[in-house]
């Protein structure tokens, strides 16, 4: 080959001409690992490692793969975890003996970097095959299962769970042979199978895996079935998971371009069952189910005897007793509707039509106002629970206007136990064409961020609790509306149309671009809130799960009313966004901080608050793949709408339950 490759993980252009001693792009000395493995070109990489095509000089330049541990993080915990996973992959590749798993050739430390050398598979992964050749036929899916299930049985017989089966991790060599690759996320089972961590890919990973519970061979089988679904339909299951949680597995047939046989359908139904107890428990069981049932031929009776046959009793079919499914609490049920963090390729129109039917049936009337004073009349909200601003007045000392509104408090049953009037100062930004933006003054203060260990449906990433001091700032009274987005961006990407509904289907990148354009237009510094600013503003002085109190109802928040929190009753599931300002505000005068649409924050994702800023600023170190969201959404259970609840998505993803809200750090008179 005519080129070699720089192994500096920070080099942005590693391929260089053969014979070069120093990389012209980063001035790092080019090396041949162990004077044997010569890197040729980069193959890919993620947050914790990079892979390169290489030549083994000792084997007449036979091609191999170099995997380099190169974590892009400063977190001590993340570095330690990455090293553990890398070493684990090397050990398991050494122990796994299968002609359909790439063989480990070497594992070593050189120049303070860990390297893994393994067999090169000359072919393409099944995701590329899907893109190049189109959807798989049923016959092709059956062939895939029959090829791959024996490999998976070998893996499971070694007490190993792969935990990341997906089309990208199944390679088809040029001779047609399938290989299972990338054991970097695999889990060694020990004794009673200790709980795993959230390693895997959203949409393919089973429920027990994403809930940090024990993993089983049946967890891998779920992922294999989700892979088959993707290859059959061309629909990326991560997109469905983002919108519907695990409820998509009940309607997987809706996405089939043509029906599958009854037999294969039953197999996929069983593999995609939400509860692992109800799935096939071994790969061998799935193989047996794939075998065609041979009809039993009656014995031949000599023609000279011709006795009258006596009917034989039909033996009762033996069935395995089904273990009861234990529903733990509303957190489990809520997880089925949660969202995740992955960029997908399936169009919104397909999923939206499946969920909502004709989206125009409940669309907002065309005569809605396009100002930042939306109507507060809504037939689903009880009388007197929706506050209305009083006529504004100029504040002579600071030129701000003041509004008054009613704030309600609830108990654990969602009953309103108190009503009181509050007031807030604000200024109005003119966006042009009669569209305005109201920015509420949020006074500075100190609060306890995160949730206590005793809070129901709490997640570990909501702690540890800590004291945070937040300087004063301005925050948008409402989630950004479609009219406001249209006024600045000249377009409206939303699925649920309506000028005064929140804009949705906006990614983090879209939201940042909006902030930049608005800042240029107005001369003020508009941005997304930091996570600390958001929670401080949401709580508005409260320490309860919601700014309303101990619980919420669908009379107060737009969420999936099929699920409950604390002792509150079930309520309405609207299946769409509502106009901003429909429900009561918090004590700062902010509306819809719970539910309606998720709101982007400025911060990068971190798994907990260890090392997080305490001055109210955004945490800009961490996993740059994901960005923070807060507040829950119309399709989420109430536990995910809590003040302390944190969620994440890829920065490029924007679904019909994702919007944003602005903050301003300064204001000109």
Secondary structure as UniProt FT lines:
FT   STRAND          3..5
FT   TURN            9..10
FT   STRAND          15..17
FT   TURN            18..19
FT   TURN            24..26
FT   TURN            34..36
FT   STRAND          37..45
FT   STRAND          49..56
FT   HELIX           57..59
FT   TURN            60..61
FT   STRAND          62..69
FT   HELIX           76..95
FT   TURN            99..100
FT   STRAND          104..110
FT   TURN            111..112
FT   STRAND          113..119
FT   STRAND          123..125
FT   HELIX           126..133
FT   HELIX           138..157
FT   TURN            158..159
FT   STRAND          160..161
FT   HELIX           167..169
FT   STRAND          170..173
FT   TURN            174..175
FT   STRAND          178..180
FT   TURN            184..185
FT   STRAND          187..188
FT   TURN            191..192
FT   TURN            202..204
FT   HELIX           207..210
FT   TURN            211..212
FT   HELIX           217..233
FT   HELIX           237..244
FT   HELIX           245..255
FT   HELIX           262..271
FT   HELIX           276..278
FT   HELIX           283..290
FT   TURN            303..305
FT   HELIX           330..335
FT   TURN            336..337
FT   HELIX           348..356
FT   HELIX           359..362
FT   TURN            366..367
FT   TURN            379..380
FT   TURN            383..384
FT   STRAND          393..394
FT   TURN            396..398
FT   STRAND          401..410
FT   TURN            412..413
FT   STRAND          416..432
FT   TURN            433..434
FT   STRAND          435..442
FT   STRAND          445..449
FT   TURN            453..454
FT   TURN            456..457
FT   HELIX           460..462
FT   STRAND          466..470
FT   STRAND          473..476
FT   HELIX           482..489
FT   TURN            499..500
FT   STRAND          501..502
FT   HELIX           508..522
FT   STRAND          526..528
FT   HELIX           531..539
FT   TURN            540..541
FT   TURN            554..556
FT   TURN            561..562
FT   TURN            566..567
FT   TURN            580..581
FT   TURN            587..588
FT   STRAND          598..605
FT   TURN            610..611
FT   STRAND          623..630
FT   TURN            634..635
FT   HELIX           638..641
FT   TURN            643..644
FT   STRAND          646..650
FT   TURN            651..652
FT   TURN            656..657
FT   STRAND          658..659
FT   STRAND          662..664
//
